[in-house]
Amino acid sequence: MENIVIIGNGISGITTARHIRKLSDKKITIISAETDYFFSRTALMYVYMGHMKFEHTQPYENWFWKKNRIDLVNDFVTAINHESKELVLKKGGSMSYDKLVIATGSKPNKFGWPGQDLDGVYGMYSKQDLLGIEKNAPDNEQCKRAVIVGGGLIGIEMAEMLRSRKIPVTFLVREKSFWNGVLPDGESQLINEHILDHHIDLRLDTNLEEIIADEKGYAKAVRTDKGDIIDCNLVGLTAGVTPNIDFLKESGIEIGRGVKVNRYLETNIQDIYAIGDCAEQHEGIGKRRPIEAVWYTGRMMGETLAQTICDNKTKYSPGHWFNSAKFLDIEYQTYGWVNSMRNKPDYEEHFHWRHSTENTCITISYEKDTKEFLGINTFGIRMRHEIFDRWLTEKKDIYFVLEYLKDANFDPEFFKNYEQQIVSKFNSEFNSNITPKKKSWKRIFSKA
Ligand SMILES: Cc1cc2nc3c(=O)[nH]c(=O)nc-3n(C[C@H](O)[C@H](O)[C@H](O)COP(=O)(O)OP(=O)(O)OC[C@H]3O[C@@H](n4cnc5c(N)ncnc54)[C@H](O)[C@@H]3O)c2cc1C
């Protein structure tokens, strides 16, 4: 019986295992060092915030794995010998494989800051990080202030977590405006204001220089490049993530920033594959990035690879980019491409609308000459994924998108609709006379 070994029990590794089991009788082993059982990383913050217990982040009961003949090994793989098809395990011994899947995820970036490995300094990635944050920041008596370094989606989650226990937070962000390497300026500005409204001490255009230790080796303050010393009891490092692949350096497997793979998720070594956060496409697929550290792409890669491993060779085809997240209590969705000012190609133009008093805005990007719809970002308005996916595939233009925008709005009828205001602004800016069409369920659910 073919022996499949998967390193990593995150969404990518687990999806591969489950789908191989659906399709075959192969022997499946998952090795992972972080936890015995798969859990939802995206839900970690809610454990700290008291909305759920850690057990509730585990989507499967513990008996599920044995019943489905998926062996779980809690260990760390220190090396791979692809000639003998063997793995070296940290706890001692080795394990052989016929086919190997590397699904080792990411690790938080550390840029060599003095003090970055002190006690009281954590990323916000693993279960161990969560336990460390819980230990060092149980309440605002024991943690008088936390400093978070790096403004992105994980940083703002960490700020929300700490604020839920009323811990004062200073947020150091290298950019001049929050996440403006990704978001267009208007949206980034809305988020700056929202962070300040939540009484978070946001310091833009500010870098960490050093984390200062007390006599016991705990972080007690940070020094910024502006010369400020900020006393704190916890430092969160959330300046992005990098593929977790240090153990592969001597393996002969081609690595760049991540493990290099082709569209079949194959590495340069026969019978070794890589998926999820740690995989790097040789070239981005369409306009997508070579590494995409998001949940659903890990799941899609896992499903695709299971087909290939079970003799139905399948190309990884993720379709149009989309993502969603939360900035404190503002929901954010993105479909297609809306680039920041820094990354915007010459052909991309934007139409931006922001509500005068509410935290609601949208940006639609379109092709300058043809007016083809390229993407949309929404803040505070929930949209339908399948509608934008369809409009992107059908290469609709921005006029069409605005005319039928009500079809894309996911919020129930009793929610406020903003389409009239959005279209009025567009009409006055672009001297057009679009009238938004009424929502049509027939159109929404038609496949055309
Ligand atoms: C706080 C947080 C919030 C997030 N929120 C969102 C969100 O809202 N939406 C979204 O799309 N994405 C979100 N993400 C990103 C998403 O969680 C990741 O893209 C996804 O979990 C990656 O899955 P993976 O299976 O590739 O790797 P991982 O989940 O990282 O799993 C890899 C596992 O392999 C283990 N491992 C690594 N090396 C070895 C080794 N050598 N030996 C043994 N085991 C090893 C690791 O310890 C880890 O347990 C979030 C991430 C974080 C940290």
The ligand as an SDF file (V2000), in Angstrom:
LIG
                    3D

 53 58  0  0  0  0  0  0  0  0999 V2000
   -3.8700   35.0280   13.7330 C   0  0  0  0  0  0  0  0  0  0  0  0
   -4.1180   34.6320   12.3050 C   0  0  0  0  0  0  0  0  0  0  0  0
   -5.3230   34.9550   11.6880 C   0  0  0  0  0  0  0  0  0  0  0  0
   -5.5520   34.6020   10.3800 C   0  0  0  0  0  0  0  0  0  0  0  0
   -6.7390   34.9490    9.7990 N   0  0  0  0  0  0  0  0  0  0  0  0
   -6.9760   34.6070    8.5230 C   0  0  0  0  0  0  0  0  0  0  0  0
   -8.2350   34.9230    7.9120 C   0  0  0  0  0  0  0  0  0  0  0  0
   -9.1070   35.5320    8.5120 O   0  0  0  0  0  0  0  0  0  0  0  0
   -8.4180   34.5280    6.6190 N   0  0  0  0  0  0  0  0  0  0  0  0
   -7.4620   33.8530    5.9150 C   0  0  0  0  0  0  0  0  0  0  0  0
   -7.6710   33.5260    4.7460 O   0  0  0  0  0  0  0  0  0  0  0  0
   -6.2770   33.5470    6.4770 N   0  0  0  0  0  0  0  0  0  0  0  0
   -6.0130   33.8960    7.7510 C   0  0  0  0  0  0  0  0  0  0  0  0
   -4.8140   33.5800    8.3140 N   0  0  0  0  0  0  0  0  0  0  0  0
   -3.8340   32.8190    7.5210 C   0  0  0  0  0  0  0  0  0  0  0  0
   -4.1720   31.3430    7.5630 C   0  0  0  0  0  0  0  0  0  0  0  0
   -4.4350   30.9600    8.8850 O   0  0  0  0  0  0  0  0  0  0  0  0
   -3.0040   30.5540    6.9720 C   0  0  0  0  0  0  0  0  0  0  0  0
   -2.8940   30.9230    5.6020 O   0  0  0  0  0  0  0  0  0  0  0  0
   -3.2220   29.0510    7.0760 C   0  0  0  0  0  0  0  0  0  0  0  0
   -3.4660   28.6440    8.3940 O   0  0  0  0  0  0  0  0  0  0  0  0
   -1.9720   28.3030    6.5570 C   0  0  0  0  0  0  0  0  0  0  0  0
   -2.2490   26.9400    6.5930 O   0  0  0  0  0  0  0  0  0  0  0  0
   -1.1060   25.8720    6.2960 P   0  0  0  0  0  0  0  0  0  0  0  0
   -1.7730   24.5340    6.3910 O   0  0  0  0  0  0  0  0  0  0  0  0
   -0.4110   26.1920    5.0320 O   0  0  0  0  0  0  0  0  0  0  0  0
   -0.0310   26.0380    7.4610 O   0  0  0  0  0  0  0  0  0  0  0  0
   -0.1510   26.1200    9.0500 P   0  0  0  0  0  0  0  0  0  0  0  0
   -1.5500   26.3680    9.4930 O   0  0  0  0  0  0  0  0  0  0  0  0
    0.8920   27.0710    9.4870 O   0  0  0  0  0  0  0  0  0  0  0  0
    0.2410   24.6600    9.5220 O   0  0  0  0  0  0  0  0  0  0  0  0
    1.5290   24.1630    9.4020 C   0  0  0  0  0  0  0  0  0  0  0  0
    1.8510   23.2870   10.5840 C   0  0  0  0  0  0  0  0  0  0  0  0
    3.0890   22.6130   10.3400 O   0  0  0  0  0  0  0  0  0  0  0  0
    3.8650   22.5950   11.5090 C   0  0  0  0  0  0  0  0  0  0  0  0
    5.2870   22.4510   11.1280 N   0  0  0  0  0  0  0  0  0  0  0  0
    6.0810   23.3620   10.5270 C   0  0  0  0  0  0  0  0  0  0  0  0
    7.3060   22.8390   10.2980 N   0  0  0  0  0  0  0  0  0  0  0  0
    7.2850   21.5820   10.7720 C   0  0  0  0  0  0  0  0  0  0  0  0
    8.2500   20.5440   10.8220 C   0  0  0  0  0  0  0  0  0  0  0  0
    9.4570   20.7060   10.2870 N   0  0  0  0  0  0  0  0  0  0  0  0
    7.9130   19.3810   11.3960 N   0  0  0  0  0  0  0  0  0  0  0  0
    6.6630   19.1820   11.9000 C   0  0  0  0  0  0  0  0  0  0  0  0
    5.6930   20.1470   11.8650 N   0  0  0  0  0  0  0  0  0  0  0  0
    6.0130   21.3170   11.2970 C   0  0  0  0  0  0  0  0  0  0  0  0
    3.5780   23.9460   12.1270 C   0  0  0  0  0  0  0  0  0  0  0  0
    3.9220   23.9430   13.4930 O   0  0  0  0  0  0  0  0  0  0  0  0
    2.0800   24.0610   11.8880 C   0  0  0  0  0  0  0  0  0  0  0  0
    1.3440   23.4590   12.8930 O   0  0  0  0  0  0  0  0  0  0  0  0
   -4.5550   33.9060    9.6440 C   0  0  0  0  0  0  0  0  0  0  0  0
   -3.3610   33.5790   10.2550 C   0  0  0  0  0  0  0  0  0  0  0  0
   -3.1410   33.9280   11.5660 C   0  0  0  0  0  0  0  0  0  0  0  0
   -1.8370   33.5480   12.2060 C   0  0  0  0  0  0  0  0  0  0  0  0
  1  2  1  0
  2  3  1  0
  2 52  2  0
  3  4  2  0
  4  5  1  0
  4 50  1  0
  5  6  2  0
  6  7  1  0
  6 13  1  0
  7  8  2  0
  7  9  1  0
  9 10  1  0
 10 11  2  0
 10 12  1  0
 12 13  2  0
 13 14  1  0
 14 15  1  0
 14 50  1  0
 15 16  1  0
 16 17  1  0
 16 18  1  0
 18 19  1  0
 18 20  1  0
 20 21  1  0
 20 22  1  0
 22 23  1  0
 23 24  1  0
 24 25  2  0
 24 26  1  0
 24 27  1  0
 27 28  1  0
 28 29  2  0
 28 30  1  0
 28 31  1  0
 31 32  1  0
 32 33  1  0
 33 34  1  0
 33 48  1  0
 34 35  1  0
 35 36  1  0
 35 46  1  0
 36 37  1  0
 36 45  1  0
 37 38  2  0
 38 39  1  0
 39 40  1  0
 39 45  2  0
 40 41  1  0
 40 42  2  0
 42 43  1  0
 43 44  2  0
 44 45  1  0
 46 47  1  0
 46 48  1  0
 48 49  1  0
 50 51  2  0
 51 52  1  0
 52 53  1  0
M  END
$$$$
